[in-house]
Amino acid sequence: MKKWLMVIRAPFLPLALVLAFLGACIAWYHAGEPDAVFSFSIGYALLAGVGILFAHISVDVLNEYFDFRSGIDLKTQRTPFSGGSGALPAGLITPRQALYLGAG
């Protein structure tokens, strides 16, 4: 389980949820205006949050896959914010597993 949390870059996922929540708050605020042309739906807001979370995971994992496939992972110094998770070069998961997870 730890290797999967590593490859999806779990520490960065809360940012996606915070931004989805911020967008929902803005939509809720503006839906209450007298001249609003839409209404706010908590269901759609939650669905959007889940979609944003899955999109974030997919982008991270596909980035891991294509960086590994191009060889850039072996030439890049990893930091917490760049260089990927290191799961593919370390052999924790296979490139095929990363591709399948990222493509969903």
KAGICOR-V296486 format. One record per residue. SS is DSSP state (~ for helix, > for strand, _ for the rest). PHI is phi in radians with two decimals (none if undefined). OMEGA is omega in whole degrees, 0 to 359 (* if undefined). Layout:
BEGIN
ss=SS phi=PHI omega=OMEGA
ss=SS phi=PHI omega=OMEGA
END
This chain:
BEGIN
ss=_ phi=none omega=182
ss=~ phi=-1.11 omega=181
ss=~ phi=-1.15 omega=179
ss=~ phi=-1.26 omega=176
ss=~ phi=-1.13 omega=179
ss=~ phi=-1.18 omega=185
ss=~ phi=-1.27 omega=178
ss=_ phi=-1.50 omega=178
ss=_ phi=0.99 omega=185
ss=~ phi=-0.90 omega=180
ss=~ phi=-1.08 omega=182
ss=~ phi=-1.65 omega=182
ss=~ phi=-1.15 omega=178
ss=~ phi=-1.01 omega=178
ss=~ phi=-1.06 omega=179
ss=~ phi=-1.08 omega=180
ss=~ phi=-1.20 omega=178
ss=~ phi=-1.10 omega=180
ss=~ phi=-1.20 omega=176
ss=~ phi=-1.12 omega=178
ss=~ phi=-1.12 omega=178
ss=~ phi=-1.07 omega=177
ss=~ phi=-1.08 omega=178
ss=~ phi=-1.13 omega=178
ss=~ phi=-1.11 omega=179
ss=~ phi=-1.13 omega=178
ss=~ phi=-1.10 omega=179
ss=~ phi=-1.10 omega=180
ss=~ phi=-1.06 omega=183
ss=~ phi=-1.30 omega=178
ss=~ phi=-1.20 omega=180
ss=_ phi=-1.48 omega=180
ss=_ phi=-1.26 omega=183
ss=_ phi=-1.06 omega=182
ss=_ phi=-1.73 omega=181
ss=_ phi=-1.14 omega=180
ss=_ phi=-1.77 omega=179
ss=_ phi=-2.51 omega=176
ss=_ phi=-2.03 omega=181
ss=_ phi=-1.58 omega=178
ss=_ phi=-2.17 omega=179
ss=~ phi=-1.12 omega=178
ss=~ phi=-1.09 omega=178
ss=~ phi=-1.16 omega=179
ss=~ phi=-1.13 omega=178
ss=~ phi=-1.15 omega=178
ss=~ phi=-1.09 omega=177
ss=~ phi=-1.11 omega=178
ss=~ phi=-1.08 omega=178
ss=~ phi=-1.14 omega=178
ss=~ phi=-1.08 omega=178
ss=~ phi=-1.12 omega=179
ss=~ phi=-1.09 omega=179
ss=~ phi=-1.15 omega=177
ss=~ phi=-1.12 omega=179
ss=~ phi=-1.09 omega=179
ss=~ phi=-1.08 omega=181
ss=~ phi=-1.07 omega=180
ss=~ phi=-1.10 omega=180
ss=~ phi=-1.07 omega=184
ss=~ phi=-1.23 omega=177
ss=~ phi=-1.14 omega=175
ss=~ phi=-1.09 omega=176
ss=~ phi=-1.01 omega=183
ss=~ phi=-1.07 omega=184
ss=~ phi=-1.24 omega=174
ss=~ phi=-1.15 omega=179
ss=~ phi=-1.17 omega=182
ss=~ phi=-1.10 omega=180
ss=~ phi=-1.38 omega=180
ss=_ phi=1.59 omega=183
ss=~ phi=-1.16 omega=180
ss=~ phi=-1.07 omega=181
ss=~ phi=-1.39 omega=182
ss=~ phi=-1.81 omega=187
ss=_ phi=-1.86 omega=174
ss=_ phi=-1.37 omega=182
ss=_ phi=-1.39 omega=171
ss=> phi=-2.26 omega=178
ss=_ phi=-1.07 omega=185
ss=_ phi=-1.95 omega=177
ss=> phi=-2.64 omega=179
ss=_ phi=1.64 omega=177
ss=_ phi=1.34 omega=183
ss=_ phi=-1.48 omega=183
ss=_ phi=1.46 omega=183
ss=_ phi=-1.20 omega=180
ss=_ phi=-1.27 omega=178
ss=_ phi=-1.07 omega=180
ss=_ phi=-1.40 omega=180
ss=_ phi=1.36 omega=179
ss=_ phi=-1.22 omega=172
ss=_ phi=-2.35 omega=179
ss=_ phi=-1.54 omega=176
ss=~ phi=-1.02 omega=179
ss=~ phi=-1.09 omega=178
ss=~ phi=-1.09 omega=179
ss=~ phi=-1.13 omega=180
ss=~ phi=-1.10 omega=180
ss=~ phi=-1.13 omega=179
ss=~ phi=-1.16 omega=182
ss=~ phi=-1.22 omega=180
ss=~ phi=-1.45 omega=172
ss=_ phi=1.26 omega=*
END
